[in-house]
Amino acid sequence: CERPMRIAYSGRPGAITEPTAVEVRFRGQGETTLVEVTHREADAALGEHWSSRVKIFTTAWEHVLDAFSAAVDQEETP
């Protein structure tokens, strides 16, 4: 069984009434894994408000990915 390389989903973060689209890709890089997150406006159609939401989403994803990285590091520690 191969490891998954991609996860994609839609969701309604915060007070958004229509879903945004998220794609997370995993790429092996030697002993590590690069995680790339693409978060698109999709059906949310926020127009001029999208750029301000991107700042919020970026900060949130940084926290999520840092937490995942810390969890993996903790599991690898004997």
All heavy atoms as a GROMACS GRO file, in nm:
protein
  610
    1CYS      N    1   0.085  -0.118   0.000
    1CYS     CA    2   0.000   0.000   0.000
    1CYS      C    3   0.090   0.124   0.000
    1CYS      O    4   0.176   0.139   0.085
    1CYS     CB    5  -0.090  -0.003   0.122
    1CYS     SG    6  -0.192   0.142   0.136
    2GLU      N    7   0.069   0.210  -0.095
    2GLU     CA    8   0.146   0.334  -0.102
    2GLU      C    9   0.088   0.439  -0.010
    2GLU      O   10  -0.032   0.444   0.014
    2GLU     CB   11   0.146   0.388  -0.246
    2GLU     CG   12   0.228   0.304  -0.340
    2GLU     CD   13   0.240   0.371  -0.475
    2GLU    OE1   14   0.258   0.493  -0.480
    2GLU    OE2   15   0.231   0.299  -0.574
    3ARG      N   16   0.175   0.524   0.040
    3ARG     CA   17   0.129   0.635   0.123
    3ARG      C   18   0.054   0.735   0.037
    3ARG      O   19   0.088   0.754  -0.081
    3ARG     CB   20   0.248   0.706   0.187
    3ARG     CG   21   0.317   0.621   0.289
    3ARG     CD   22   0.428   0.697   0.352
    3ARG     NE   23   0.488   0.616   0.455
    3ARG     CZ   24   0.588   0.655   0.529
    3ARG    NH1   25   0.641   0.774   0.510
    3ARG    NH2   26   0.637   0.577   0.622
    4PRO      N   27  -0.045   0.801   0.094
    4PRO     CA   28  -0.117   0.902   0.016
    4PRO      C   29  -0.026   1.020  -0.014
    4PRO      O   30   0.062   1.054   0.065
    4PRO     CB   31  -0.232   0.944   0.107
    4PRO     CG   32  -0.189   0.906   0.244
    4PRO     CD   33  -0.096   0.789   0.229
    5MET      N   34  -0.044   1.080  -0.130
    5MET     CA   35   0.037   1.195  -0.171
    5MET      C   36  -0.044   1.324  -0.169
    5MET      O   37   0.011   1.432  -0.181
    5MET     CB   38   0.093   1.171  -0.310
    5MET     CG   39   0.185   1.050  -0.315
    5MET     SD   40   0.248   1.016  -0.480
    5MET     CE   41   0.346   1.162  -0.508
    6ARG      N   42  -0.178   1.310  -0.150
    6ARG     CA   43  -0.262   1.428  -0.164
    6ARG      C   44  -0.391   1.409  -0.085
    6ARG      O   45  -0.447   1.300  -0.080
    6ARG     CB   46  -0.294   1.447  -0.311
    6ARG     CG   47  -0.390   1.551  -0.345
    6ARG     CD   48  -0.410   1.549  -0.499
    6ARG     NE   49  -0.519   1.634  -0.538
    6ARG     CZ   50  -0.646   1.597  -0.546
    6ARG    NH1   51  -0.682   1.475  -0.519
    6ARG    NH2   52  -0.739   1.682  -0.582
    7ILE      N   53  -0.436   1.517  -0.024
    7ILE     CA   54  -0.567   1.522   0.041
    7ILE      C   55  -0.634   1.649  -0.012
    7ILE      O   56  -0.572   1.755  -0.018
    7ILE     CB   57  -0.555   1.533   0.194
    7ILE    CG1   58  -0.486   1.411   0.252
    7ILE    CG2   59  -0.692   1.554   0.258
    7ILE    CD1   60  -0.452   1.424   0.398
    8ALA      N   61  -0.760   1.638  -0.051
    8ALA     CA   62  -0.835   1.755  -0.097
    8ALA      C   63  -0.973   1.753  -0.032
    8ALA      O   64  -1.033   1.647  -0.014
    8ALA     CB   65  -0.849   1.753  -0.249
    9TYR      N   66  -1.018   1.871   0.009
    9TYR     CA   67  -1.150   1.881   0.070
    9TYR      C   68  -1.203   2.023   0.058
    9TYR      O   69  -1.130   2.116   0.024
    9TYR     CB   70  -1.146   1.838   0.218
    9TYR     CG   71  -1.062   1.928   0.306
    9TYR    CD1   72  -1.120   2.035   0.375
    9TYR    CD2   73  -0.927   1.905   0.322
    9TYR    CE1   74  -1.043   2.116   0.456
    9TYR    CE2   75  -0.849   1.987   0.403
    9TYR     CZ   76  -0.908   2.092   0.471
    9TYR     OH   77  -0.832   2.173   0.550
   10SER      N   78  -1.330   2.041   0.085
   10SER     CA   79  -1.389   2.174   0.091
   10SER      C   80  -1.445   2.194   0.231
   10SER      O   81  -1.481   2.098   0.300
   10SER     CB   82  -1.499   2.191  -0.014
   10SER     OG   83  -1.602   2.098   0.007
   11GLY      N   84  -1.448   2.319   0.274
   11GLY     CA   85  -1.497   2.348   0.408
   11GLY      C   86  -1.538   2.493   0.421
   11GLY      O   87  -1.512   2.576   0.333
   12ARG      N   88  -1.603   2.522   0.532
   12ARG     CA   89  -1.652   2.657   0.559
   12ARG      C   90  -1.583   2.712   0.683
   12ARG      O   91  -1.641   2.711   0.792
   12ARG     CB   92  -1.802   2.653   0.579
   12ARG     CG   93  -1.879   2.620   0.455
   12ARG     CD   94  -2.030   2.614   0.486
   12ARG     NE   95  -2.108   2.601   0.365
   12ARG     CZ   96  -2.136   2.486   0.306
   12ARG    NH1   97  -2.090   2.372   0.357
   12ARG    NH2   98  -2.209   2.482   0.197
   13PRO      N   99  -1.460   2.763   0.668
   13PRO     CA  100  -1.390   2.816   0.784
   13PRO      C  101  -1.450   2.949   0.830
   13PRO      O  102  -1.487   3.034   0.749
   13PRO     CB  103  -1.247   2.835   0.734
   13PRO     CG  104  -1.262   2.853   0.587
   13PRO     CD  105  -1.382   2.772   0.547
   14GLY      N  106  -1.462   2.966   0.958
   14GLY     CA  107  -1.514   3.093   1.011
   14GLY      C  108  -1.658   3.115   0.972
   14GLY      O  109  -1.739   3.024   0.972
   15ALA      N  110  -1.690   3.236   0.936
   15ALA     CA  111  -1.829   3.275   0.905
   15ALA      C  112  -1.860   3.271   0.756
   15ALA      O  113  -1.955   3.333   0.710
   15ALA     CB  114  -1.856   3.414   0.960
   16ILE      N  115  -1.780   3.198   0.680
   16ILE     CA  116  -1.802   3.190   0.536
   16ILE      C  117  -1.922   3.100   0.509
   16ILE      O  118  -1.932   2.990   0.563
   16ILE     CB  119  -1.676   3.136   0.465
   16ILE    CG1  120  -1.562   3.236   0.484
   16ILE    CG2  121  -1.702   3.112   0.318
   16ILE    CD1  122  -1.429   3.187   0.430
   17THR      N  123  -2.012   3.144   0.423
   17THR     CA  124  -2.134   3.067   0.398
   17THR      C  125  -2.117   2.961   0.290
   17THR      O  126  -2.188   2.861   0.290
   17THR     CB  127  -2.251   3.160   0.357
   17THR    OG1  128  -2.212   3.232   0.241
   17THR    CG2  129  -2.285   3.255   0.470
   18GLU      N  130  -2.026   2.980   0.198
   18GLU     CA  131  -2.000   2.880   0.094
   18GLU      C  132  -1.858   2.826   0.113
   18GLU      O  133  -1.772   2.894   0.166
   18GLU     CB  134  -2.014   2.942  -0.046
   18GLU     CG  135  -2.155   2.990  -0.077
   18GLU     CD  136  -2.258   2.878  -0.076
   18GLU    OE1  137  -2.224   2.765  -0.116
   18GLU    OE2  138  -2.371   2.904  -0.032
   19PRO      N  139  -1.832   2.704   0.069
   19PRO     CA  140  -1.703   2.641   0.099
   19PRO      C  141  -1.584   2.697   0.020
   19PRO      O  142  -1.597   2.742  -0.092
   19PRO     CB  143  -1.725   2.494   0.062
   19PRO     CG  144  -1.837   2.495  -0.036
   19PRO     CD  145  -1.923   2.613   0.000
   20THR      N  146  -1.470   2.691   0.087
   20THR     CA  147  -1.341   2.714   0.021
   20THR      C  148  -1.285   2.576  -0.012
   20THR      O  149  -1.334   2.475   0.037
   20THR     CB  150  -1.243   2.790   0.113
   20THR    OG1  151  -1.220   2.714   0.230
   20THR    CG2  152  -1.297   2.928   0.150
   21ALA      N  153  -1.182   2.570  -0.094
   21ALA     CA  154  -1.122   2.442  -0.134
   21ALA      C  155  -0.978   2.435  -0.082
   21ALA      O  156  -0.903   2.532  -0.093
   21ALA     CB  157  -1.123   2.429  -0.285
   22VAL      N  158  -0.944   2.321  -0.025
   22VAL     CA  159  -0.809   2.300   0.028
   22VAL      C  160  -0.751   2.176  -0.036
   22VAL      O  161  -0.817   2.073  -0.048
   22VAL     CB  162  -0.812   2.283   0.181
   22VAL    CG1  163  -0.672   2.252   0.234
   22VAL    CG2  164  -0.868   2.407   0.248
   23GLU      N  165  -0.625   2.187  -0.078
   23GLU     CA  166  -0.551   2.072  -0.128
   23GLU      C  167  -0.418   2.068  -0.054
   23GLU      O  168  -0.348   2.170  -0.044
   23GLU     CB  169  -0.527   2.084  -0.278
   23GLU     CG  170  -0.454   1.967  -0.336
   23GLU     CD  171  -0.439   1.976  -0.486
   23GLU    OE1  172  -0.463   2.082  -0.545
   23GLU    OE2  173  -0.401   1.873  -0.544
   24VAL      N  174  -0.386   1.952   0.002
   24VAL     CA  175  -0.260   1.933   0.073
   24VAL      C  176  -0.184   1.824   0.000
   24VAL      O  177  -0.235   1.714  -0.021
   24VAL     CB  178  -0.285   1.892   0.220
   24VAL    CG1  179  -0.152   1.879   0.294
   24VAL    CG2  180  -0.377   1.992   0.290
   25ARG      N  181  -0.062   1.856  -0.042
   25ARG     CA  182   0.023   1.759  -0.114
   25ARG      C  183   0.145   1.729  -0.030
   25ARG      O  184   0.200   1.816   0.036
   25ARG     CB  185   0.067   1.816  -0.248
   25ARG     CG  186  -0.045   1.827  -0.348
   25ARG     CD  187   0.012   1.857  -0.487
   25ARG     NE  188  -0.092   1.858  -0.585
   25ARG     CZ  189  -0.137   1.752  -0.649
   25ARG    NH1  190  -0.084   1.634  -0.627
   25ARG    NH2  191  -0.233   1.762  -0.739
   26PHE      N  192   0.188   1.602  -0.038
   26PHE     CA  193   0.305   1.555   0.035
   26PHE      C  194   0.409   1.509  -0.066
   26PHE      O  195   0.380   1.429  -0.153
   26PHE     CB  196   0.266   1.437   0.125
   26PHE     CG  197   0.153   1.469   0.218
   26PHE    CD1  198   0.022   1.441   0.183
   26PHE    CD2  199   0.179   1.529   0.341
   26PHE    CE1  200  -0.083   1.472   0.269
   26PHE    CE2  201   0.074   1.559   0.427
   26PHE     CZ  202  -0.056   1.531   0.391
   27ARG      N  203   0.532   1.561  -0.051
   27ARG     CA  204   0.641   1.524  -0.142
   27ARG      C  205   0.762   1.483  -0.061
   27ARG      O  206   0.811   1.560   0.022
   27ARG     CB  207   0.679   1.642  -0.231
   27ARG     CG  208   0.565   1.688  -0.320
   27ARG     CD  209   0.610   1.809  -0.400
   27ARG     NE  210   0.496   1.875  -0.458
   27ARG     CZ  211   0.479   1.892  -0.588
   27ARG    NH1  212   0.570   1.852  -0.673
   27ARG    NH2  213   0.372   1.953  -0.634
   28GLY      N  214   0.808   1.362  -0.086
   28GLY     CA  215   0.927   1.314  -0.017
   28GLY      C  216   1.049   1.390  -0.063
   28GLY      O  217   1.066   1.417  -0.181
   29GLN      N  218   1.131   1.428   0.035
   29GLN     CA  219   1.257   1.496   0.007
   29GLN      C  220   1.365   1.434   0.095
   29GLN      O  221   1.393   1.485   0.204
   29GLN     CB  222   1.247   1.646   0.032
   29GLN     CG  223   1.158   1.717  -0.066
   29GLN     CD  224   1.171   1.868  -0.056
   29GLN    OE1  225   1.199   1.923   0.049
   29GLN    NE2  226   1.150   1.934  -0.169
   30GLY      N  227   1.418   1.322   0.047
   30GLY     CA  228   1.518   1.250   0.127
   30GLY      C  229   1.454   1.196   0.254
   30GLY      O  230   1.357   1.122   0.249
   31GLU      N  231   1.505   1.238   0.368
   31GLU     CA  232   1.456   1.191   0.498
   31GLU      C  233   1.335   1.271   0.548
   31GLU      O  234   1.281   1.241   0.654
   31GLU     CB  235   1.569   1.203   0.601
   31GLU     CG  236   1.691   1.121   0.568
   31GLU     CD  237   1.688   0.984   0.633
   31GLU    OE1  238   1.627   0.970   0.738
   31GLU    OE2  239   1.747   0.892   0.573
   32THR      N  240   1.296   1.374   0.474
   32THR     CA  241   1.185   1.459   0.519
   32THR      C  242   1.072   1.459   0.417
   32THR      O  243   1.085   1.403   0.309
   32THR     CB  244   1.232   1.605   0.541
   32THR    OG1  245   1.273   1.659   0.416
   32THR    CG2  246   1.346   1.613   0.640
   33THR      N  247   0.963   1.522   0.454
   33THR     CA  248   0.848   1.536   0.366
   33THR      C  249   0.810   1.682   0.357
   33THR      O  250   0.793   1.749   0.459
   33THR     CB  251   0.727   1.456   0.420
   33THR    OG1  252   0.763   1.318   0.431
   33THR    CG2  253   0.607   1.470   0.329
   34LEU      N  254   0.800   1.731   0.235
   34LEU     CA  255   0.754   1.867   0.210
   34LEU      C  256   0.602   1.863   0.204
   34LEU      O  257   0.543   1.779   0.135
   34LEU     CB  258   0.809   1.920   0.078
   34LEU     CG  259   0.758   2.057   0.033
   34LEU    CD1  260   0.805   2.165   0.130
   34LEU    CD2  261   0.805   2.087  -0.108
   35VAL      N  262   0.536   1.951   0.278
   35VAL     CA  263   0.390   1.960   0.278
   35VAL      C  264   0.353   2.093   0.214
   35VAL      O  265   0.394   2.199   0.259
   35VAL     CB  266   0.332   1.952   0.421
   35VAL    CG1  267   0.181   1.962   0.418
   35VAL    CG2  268   0.377   1.824   0.490
   36GLU      N  269   0.276   2.085   0.105
   36GLU     CA  270   0.232   2.206   0.034
   36GLU      C  271   0.081   2.219   0.050
   36GLU      O  272   0.006   2.125   0.022
   36GLU     CB  273   0.265   2.196  -0.115
   36GLU     CG  274   0.413   2.187  -0.145
   36GLU     CD  275   0.439   2.165  -0.293
   36GLU    OE1  276   0.367   2.084  -0.356
   36GLU    OE2  277   0.532   2.229  -0.345
   37VAL      N  278   0.037   2.335   0.094
   37VAL     CA  279  -0.106   2.360   0.114
   37VAL      C  280  -0.152   2.467   0.016
   37VAL      O  281  -0.091   2.574   0.006
   37VAL     CB  282  -0.136   2.408   0.258
   37VAL    CG1  283  -0.283   2.439   0.275
   37VAL    CG2  284  -0.090   2.306   0.359
   38THR      N  285  -0.258   2.436  -0.058
   38THR     CA  286  -0.322   2.534  -0.147
   38THR      C  287  -0.464   2.552  -0.096
   38THR      O  288  -0.541   2.457  -0.087
   38THR     CB  289  -0.325   2.484  -0.293
   38THR    OG1  290  -0.191   2.456  -0.334
   38THR    CG2  291  -0.386   2.588  -0.384
   39HIS      N  292  -0.498   2.674  -0.059
   39HIS     CA  293  -0.631   2.707  -0.007
   39HIS      C  294  -0.692   2.809  -0.102
   39HIS      O  295  -0.643   2.920  -0.113
   39HIS     CB  296  -0.616   2.764   0.134
   39HIS     CG  297  -0.744   2.766   0.210
   39HIS    ND1  298  -0.745   2.766   0.347
   39HIS    CD2  299  -0.874   2.769   0.171
   39HIS    CE1  300  -0.871   2.769   0.389
   39HIS    NE2  301  -0.950   2.771   0.284
   40ARG      N  302  -0.797   2.766  -0.174
   40ARG     CA  303  -0.857   2.850  -0.277
   40ARG      C  304  -0.996   2.900  -0.236
   40ARG      O  305  -1.067   2.837  -0.159
   40ARG     CB  306  -0.871   2.773  -0.408
   40ARG     CG  307  -0.740   2.735  -0.471
   40ARG     CD  308  -0.756   2.663  -0.605
   40ARG     NE  309  -0.825   2.535  -0.592
   40ARG     CZ  310  -0.949   2.511  -0.633
   40ARG    NH1  311  -1.021   2.605  -0.691
   40ARG    NH2  312  -1.003   2.392  -0.617
   41GLU      N  313  -1.033   3.009  -0.294
   41GLU     CA  314  -1.162   3.072  -0.267
   41GLU      C  315  -1.280   2.983  -0.307
   41GLU      O  316  -1.381   2.976  -0.236
   41GLU     CB  317  -1.168   3.204  -0.344
   41GLU     CG  318  -1.288   3.287  -0.318
   41GLU     CD  319  -1.280   3.421  -0.388
   41GLU    OE1  320  -1.196   3.440  -0.477
   41GLU    OE2  321  -1.362   3.507  -0.354
   42ALA      N  322  -1.270   2.916  -0.420
   42ALA     CA  323  -1.374   2.824  -0.471
   42ALA      C  324  -1.512   2.889  -0.467
   42ALA      O  325  -1.527   3.001  -0.512
   42ALA     CB  326  -1.370   2.693  -0.396
   43ASP      N  327  -1.611   2.818  -0.413
   43ASP     CA  328  -1.749   2.868  -0.412
   43ASP      C  329  -1.773   2.979  -0.312
   43ASP      O  330  -1.880   3.040  -0.311
   43ASP     CB  331  -1.846   2.753  -0.382
   43ASP     CG  332  -1.849   2.650  -0.493
   43ASP    OD1  333  -1.813   2.685  -0.607
   43ASP    OD2  334  -1.888   2.536  -0.466
   44ALA      N  335  -1.676   3.006  -0.225
   44ALA     CA  336  -1.695   3.110  -0.123
   44ALA      C  337  -1.718   3.247  -0.185
   44ALA      O  338  -1.787   3.331  -0.129
   44ALA     CB  339  -1.577   3.115  -0.028
   45ALA      N  340  -1.660   3.270  -0.303
   45ALA     CA  341  -1.681   3.395  -0.378
   45ALA      C  342  -1.674   3.518  -0.288
   45ALA      O  343  -1.765   3.598  -0.283
   45ALA     CB  344  -1.814   3.389  -0.453
   46LEU      N  345  -1.561   3.533  -0.220
   46LEU     CA  346  -1.545   3.645  -0.128
   46LEU      C  347  -1.501   3.773  -0.197
   46LEU      O  348  -1.494   3.878  -0.134
   46LEU     CB  349  -1.446   3.608  -0.018
   46LEU     CG  350  -1.493   3.496   0.074
   46LEU    CD1  351  -1.380   3.455   0.166
   46LEU    CD2  352  -1.614   3.540   0.153
   47GLY      N  353  -1.466   3.762  -0.324
   47GLY     CA  354  -1.428   3.882  -0.399
   47GLY      C  355  -1.319   3.962  -0.331
   47GLY      O  356  -1.213   3.909  -0.297
   48GLU      N  357  -1.346   4.088  -0.307
   48GLU     CA  358  -1.246   4.179  -0.249
   48GLU      C  359  -1.206   4.141  -0.106
   48GLU      O  360  -1.103   4.184  -0.057
   48GLU     CB  361  -1.298   4.322  -0.250
   48GLU     CG  362  -1.419   4.344  -0.163
   48GLU     CD  363  -1.482   4.481  -0.178
   48GLU    OE1  364  -1.496   4.527  -0.293
   48GLU    OE2  365  -1.516   4.539  -0.075
   49HIS      N  366  -1.285   4.059  -0.038
   49HIS     CA  367  -1.254   4.017   0.099
   49HIS      C  368  -1.159   3.898   0.105
   49HIS      O  369  -1.106   3.866   0.211
   49HIS     CB  370  -1.383   3.983   0.174
   49HIS     CG  371  -1.481   4.095   0.178
   49HIS    ND1  372  -1.462   4.208   0.256
   49HIS    CD2  373  -1.597   4.114   0.112
   49HIS    CE1  374  -1.563   4.290   0.237
   49HIS    NE2  375  -1.646   4.236   0.150
   50TRP      N  376  -1.138   3.833  -0.008
   50TRP     CA  377  -1.053   3.714  -0.010
   50TRP      C  378  -0.912   3.744   0.039
   50TRP      O  379  -0.856   3.668   0.118
   50TRP     CB  380  -1.050   3.650  -0.149
   50TRP     CG  381  -0.961   3.530  -0.156
   50TRP    CD1  382  -0.845   3.517  -0.225
   50TRP    CD2  383  -0.980   3.405  -0.088
   50TRP    NE1  384  -0.791   3.392  -0.206
   50TRP    CE2  385  -0.872   3.322  -0.123
   50TRP    CE3  386  -1.077   3.355  -0.002
   50TRP    CZ2  387  -0.859   3.192  -0.074
   50TRP    CZ3  388  -1.064   3.225   0.045
   50TRP    CH2  389  -0.956   3.146   0.009
   51SER      N  390  -0.852   3.854  -0.005
   51SER     CA  391  -0.713   3.883   0.033
   51SER      C  392  -0.698   3.899   0.184
   51SER      O  393  -0.597   3.857   0.241
   51SER     CB  394  -0.660   4.006  -0.040
   51SER     OG  395  -0.734   4.120  -0.005
   52SER      N  396  -0.796   3.957   0.251
   52SER     CA  397  -0.785   3.969   0.397
   52SER      C  398  -0.803   3.833   0.464
   52SER      O  399  -0.742   3.805   0.568
   52SER     CB  400  -0.887   4.070   0.452
   52SER     OG  401  -1.019   4.026   0.431
   53ARG      N  402  -0.884   3.746   0.406
   53ARG     CA  403  -0.902   3.611   0.461
   53ARG      C  404  -0.777   3.527   0.440
   53ARG      O  405  -0.743   3.444   0.524
   53ARG     CB  406  -1.023   3.541   0.397
   53ARG     CG  407  -1.157   3.604   0.427
   53ARG     CD  408  -1.185   3.613   0.575
   53ARG     NE  409  -1.205   3.485   0.636
   53ARG     CZ  410  -1.307   3.452   0.712
   53ARG    NH1  411  -1.401   3.539   0.736
   53ARG    NH2  412  -1.314   3.332   0.765
   54VAL      N  413  -0.707   3.549   0.328
   54VAL     CA  414  -0.584   3.475   0.300
   54VAL      C  415  -0.485   3.494   0.414
   54VAL      O  416  -0.419   3.400   0.458
   54VAL     CB  417  -0.522   3.516   0.165
   54VAL    CG1  418  -0.379   3.466   0.152
   54VAL    CG2  419  -0.608   3.464   0.052
   55LYS      N  420  -0.473   3.615   0.465
   55LYS     CA  421  -0.381   3.641   0.576
   55LYS      C  422  -0.419   3.558   0.698
   55LYS      O  423  -0.333   3.501   0.765
   55LYS     CB  424  -0.382   3.790   0.610
   55LYS     CG  425  -0.323   3.877   0.502
   55LYS     CD  426  -0.338   4.023   0.534
   55LYS     CE  427  -0.296   4.107   0.414
   55LYS     NZ  428  -0.326   4.247   0.430
   56ILE      N  429  -0.547   3.549   0.727
   56ILE     CA  430  -0.594   3.468   0.840
   56ILE      C  431  -0.566   3.321   0.816
   56ILE      O  432  -0.515   3.250   0.905
   56ILE     CB  433  -0.745   3.492   0.863
   56ILE    CG1  434  -0.770   3.637   0.904
   56ILE    CG2  435  -0.801   3.394   0.966
   56ILE    CD1  436  -0.916   3.677   0.900
   57PHE      N  437  -0.598   3.272   0.695
   57PHE     CA  438  -0.575   3.132   0.663
   57PHE      C  439  -0.426   3.097   0.669
   57PHE      O  440  -0.389   2.990   0.718
   57PHE     CB  441  -0.630   3.096   0.525
   57PHE     CG  442  -0.780   3.111   0.513
   57PHE    CD1  443  -0.837   3.148   0.393
   57PHE    CD2  444  -0.863   3.086   0.620
   57PHE    CE1  445  -0.974   3.161   0.380
   57PHE    CE2  446  -1.001   3.099   0.609
   57PHE     CZ  447  -1.056   3.136   0.488
   58THR      N  448  -0.341   3.186   0.619
   58THR     CA  449  -0.197   3.161   0.620
   58THR      C  450  -0.146   3.144   0.762
   58THR      O  451  -0.072   3.049   0.792
   58THR     CB  452  -0.122   3.274   0.548
   58THR    OG1  453  -0.166   3.280   0.413
   58THR    CG2  454   0.028   3.254   0.552
   59THR      N  455  -0.186   3.233   0.850
   59THR     CA  456  -0.146   3.223   0.991
   59THR      C  457  -0.196   3.093   1.052
   59THR      O  458  -0.123   3.023   1.123
   59THR     CB  459  -0.198   3.344   1.071
   59THR    OG1  460  -0.142   3.463   1.014
   59THR    CG2  461  -0.160   3.334   1.217
   60ALA      N  462  -0.320   3.058   1.024
   60ALA     CA  463  -0.378   2.935   1.079
   60ALA      C  464  -0.302   2.812   1.028
   60ALA      O  465  -0.270   2.722   1.107
   60ALA     CB  466  -0.526   2.925   1.043
   61TRP      N  467  -0.273   2.808   0.898
   61TRP     CA  468  -0.201   2.693   0.843
   61TRP      C  469  -0.061   2.683   0.901
   61TRP      O  470  -0.010   2.573   0.925
   61TRP     CB  471  -0.196   2.699   0.690
   61TRP     CG  472  -0.320   2.646   0.628
   61TRP    CD1  473  -0.415   2.716   0.559
   61TRP    CD2  474  -0.367   2.511   0.632
   61TRP    NE1  475  -0.517   2.633   0.520
   61TRP    CE2  476  -0.489   2.506   0.564
   61TRP    CE3  477  -0.318   2.393   0.687
   61TRP    CZ2  478  -0.563   2.388   0.548
   61TRP    CZ3  479  -0.391   2.276   0.672
   61TRP    CH2  480  -0.511   2.274   0.604
   62GLU      N  481   0.005   2.796   0.926
   62GLU     CA  482   0.138   2.792   0.988
   62GLU      C  483   0.132   2.724   1.124
   62GLU      O  484   0.216   2.642   1.158
   62GLU     CB  485   0.196   2.932   0.998
   62GLU     CG  486   0.237   2.989   0.863
   62GLU     CD  487   0.273   3.137   0.869
   62GLU    OE1  488   0.252   3.203   0.974
   62GLU    OE2  489   0.321   3.187   0.766
   63HIS      N  490   0.029   2.756   1.203
   63HIS     CA  491   0.013   2.694   1.335
   63HIS      C  492  -0.015   2.544   1.323
   63HIS      O  493   0.041   2.463   1.397
   63HIS     CB  494  -0.099   2.762   1.414
   63HIS     CG  495  -0.066   2.900   1.459
   63HIS    ND1  496   0.032   2.928   1.552
   63HIS    CD2  497  -0.118   3.020   1.423
   63HIS    CE1  498   0.040   3.058   1.572
   63HIS    NE2  499  -0.050   3.116   1.495
   64VAL      N  500  -0.102   2.508   1.230
   64VAL     CA  501  -0.137   2.367   1.211
   64VAL      C  502  -0.014   2.287   1.169
   64VAL      O  503   0.016   2.181   1.225
   64VAL     CB  504  -0.250   2.353   1.106
   64VAL    CG1  505  -0.267   2.208   1.062
   64VAL    CG2  506  -0.381   2.407   1.161
   65LEU      N  507   0.060   2.337   1.070
   65LEU     CA  508   0.176   2.264   1.020
   65LEU      C  509   0.287   2.257   1.125
   65LEU      O  510   0.355   2.154   1.136
   65LEU     CB  511   0.225   2.325   0.889
   65LEU     CG  512   0.125   2.313   0.773
   65LEU    CD1  513   0.175   2.390   0.652
   65LEU    CD2  514   0.098   2.168   0.738
   66ASP      N  515   0.304   2.363   1.204
   66ASP     CA  516   0.403   2.359   1.312
   66ASP      C  517   0.365   2.252   1.415
   66ASP      O  518   0.451   2.179   1.465
   66ASP     CB  519   0.414   2.495   1.381
   66ASP     CG  520   0.491   2.597   1.299
   66ASP    OD1  521   0.557   2.559   1.200
   66ASP    OD2  522   0.484   2.717   1.335
   67ALA      N  523   0.235   2.242   1.446
   67ALA     CA  524   0.189   2.142   1.542
   67ALA      C  525   0.211   2.000   1.488
   67ALA      O  526   0.255   1.911   1.562
   67ALA     CB  527   0.042   2.164   1.576
   68PHE      N  528   0.182   1.979   1.360
   68PHE     CA  529   0.206   1.848   1.299
   68PHE      C  530   0.354   1.814   1.303
   68PHE      O  531   0.392   1.701   1.334
   68PHE     CB  532   0.157   1.845   1.154
   68PHE     CG  533   0.009   1.831   1.140
   68PHE    CD1  534  -0.053   1.877   1.025
   68PHE    CD2  535  -0.070   1.772   1.236
   68PHE    CE1  536  -0.191   1.865   1.008
   68PHE    CE2  537  -0.207   1.759   1.222
   68PHE     CZ  538  -0.268   1.805   1.107
   69SER      N  539   0.438   1.911   1.269
   69SER     CA  540   0.582   1.887   1.269
   69SER      C  541   0.630   1.850   1.409
   69SER      O  542   0.710   1.758   1.427
   69SER     CB  543   0.654   2.012   1.219
   69SER     OG  544   0.792   1.993   1.220
   70ALA      N  545   0.583   1.921   1.511
   70ALA     CA  546   0.622   1.892   1.649
   70ALA      C  547   0.577   1.752   1.690
   70ALA      O  548   0.650   1.680   1.757
   70ALA     CB  549   0.564   1.997   1.742
   71ALA      N  550   0.457   1.712   1.648
   71ALA     CA  551   0.406   1.579   1.680
   71ALA      C  552   0.493   1.470   1.617
   71ALA      O  553   0.525   1.369   1.681
   71ALA     CB  554   0.262   1.565   1.636
   72VAL      N  555   0.532   1.491   1.492
   72VAL     CA  556   0.617   1.393   1.423
   72VAL      C  557   0.752   1.387   1.491
   72VAL      O  558   0.805   1.278   1.515
   72VAL     CB  559   0.631   1.429   1.273
   72VAL    CG1  560   0.741   1.347   1.208
   72VAL    CG2  561   0.499   1.409   1.202
   73ASP      N  562   0.810   1.502   1.523
   73ASP     CA  563   0.940   1.505   1.590
   73ASP      C  564   0.933   1.431   1.724
   73ASP      O  565   1.025   1.359   1.760
   73ASP     CB  566   0.986   1.649   1.614
   73ASP     CG  567   1.029   1.717   1.485
   73ASP    OD1  568   1.048   1.648   1.382
   73ASP    OD2  569   1.041   1.841   1.485
   74GLN      N  570   0.824   1.448   1.796
   74GLN     CA  571   0.807   1.383   1.925
   74GLN      C  572   0.798   1.230   1.909
   74GLN      O  573   0.854   1.156   1.988
   74GLN     CB  574   0.682   1.436   1.993
   74GLN     CG  575   0.672   1.402   2.140
   74GLN     CD  576   0.555   1.474   2.205
   74GLN    OE1  577   0.449   1.487   2.146
   74GLN    NE2  578   0.577   1.521   2.325
   75GLU      N  579   0.728   1.184   1.805
   75GLU     CA  580   0.717   1.040   1.780
   75GLU      C  581   0.851   0.978   1.744
   75GLU      O  582   0.877   0.863   1.776
   75GLU     CB  583   0.619   1.013   1.665
   75GLU     CG  584   0.475   1.015   1.706
   75GLU     CD  585   0.384   0.971   1.594
   75GLU    OE1  586   0.432   0.906   1.498
   75GLU    OE2  587   0.265   1.000   1.602
   76GLU      N  588   0.936   1.055   1.676
   76GLU     CA  589   1.064   1.003   1.632
   76GLU      C  590   1.168   1.002   1.743
   76GLU      O  591   1.269   0.936   1.729
   76GLU     CB  592   1.116   1.084   1.513
   76GLU     CG  593   1.032   1.064   1.388
   76GLU     CD  594   1.080   1.146   1.270
   76GLU    OE1  595   1.169   1.233   1.288
   76GLU    OE2  596   1.028   1.126   1.161
   77THR      N  597   1.143   1.071   1.852
   77THR     CA  598   1.238   1.074   1.963
   77THR      C  599   1.223   0.946   2.044
   77THR      O  600   1.114   0.913   2.090
   77THR     CB  601   1.211   1.197   2.054
   77THR    OG1  602   1.217   1.316   1.974
   77THR    CG2  603   1.312   1.204   2.165
   78PRO      N  604   1.335   0.872   2.061
   78PRO     CA  605   1.327   0.743   2.135
   78PRO      C  606   1.294   0.761   2.281
   78PRO      O  607   1.307   0.853   2.344
   78PRO     CB  608   1.464   0.682   2.117
   78PRO     CG  609   1.552   0.782   2.054
   78PRO     CD  610   1.467   0.898   2.013
   0.00000   0.00000   0.00000
